[in-house]
Amino acid sequence: MESPTPFERYWQQNRQRLLQENPDYRAVVDGYKMRTGADWLLFAMPVVAALLVFDWSPFQRELLNWLLSAFVAIVSFALCVAVKSWLSGARPLSEIEAEVKEQARREFEKSSKGA
């Protein structure tokens, strides 16, 4: 296994700080916070869906009903997060992180050449 490049070591040590300094990244992260009543309703939906499925009880075994309810809650939560990010129009965090990393790489290389 290859040892990390000097930039990769720098990125590992400073990743969180560099991301927190980026206003686009902070805006998307803050967008996931629950600020309005609509946010609370959106994130209450997985609980309601799981309770409805558990109350429906399609299986004779309680453990299977619990597992199905948990699965429904997880899928519903993922859908609610996707809907919230779609409605807010935010870019994916991975895309922003890639841009921040590329900018940090350019600055790192520039400072390495200047030193």
Salt bridges, closest charged atoms under 4 A:
GLU8 OE2 - LYS101 NZ 3.43
GLU8 OE2 - ARG105 NH2 3.57
GLU21 OE2 - ARG17 NH1 3.07
ASP30 OD1 - LYS33 NZ 3.18
ASP39 OD2 - LYS84 NZ 3.11
GLU95 OE2 - ARG91 NE 3.00
GLU97 OE2 - ARG15 NE 2.81
GLU99 OE1 - ARG91 NH2 2.79
GLU102 OE1 - ARG105 NE 3.80
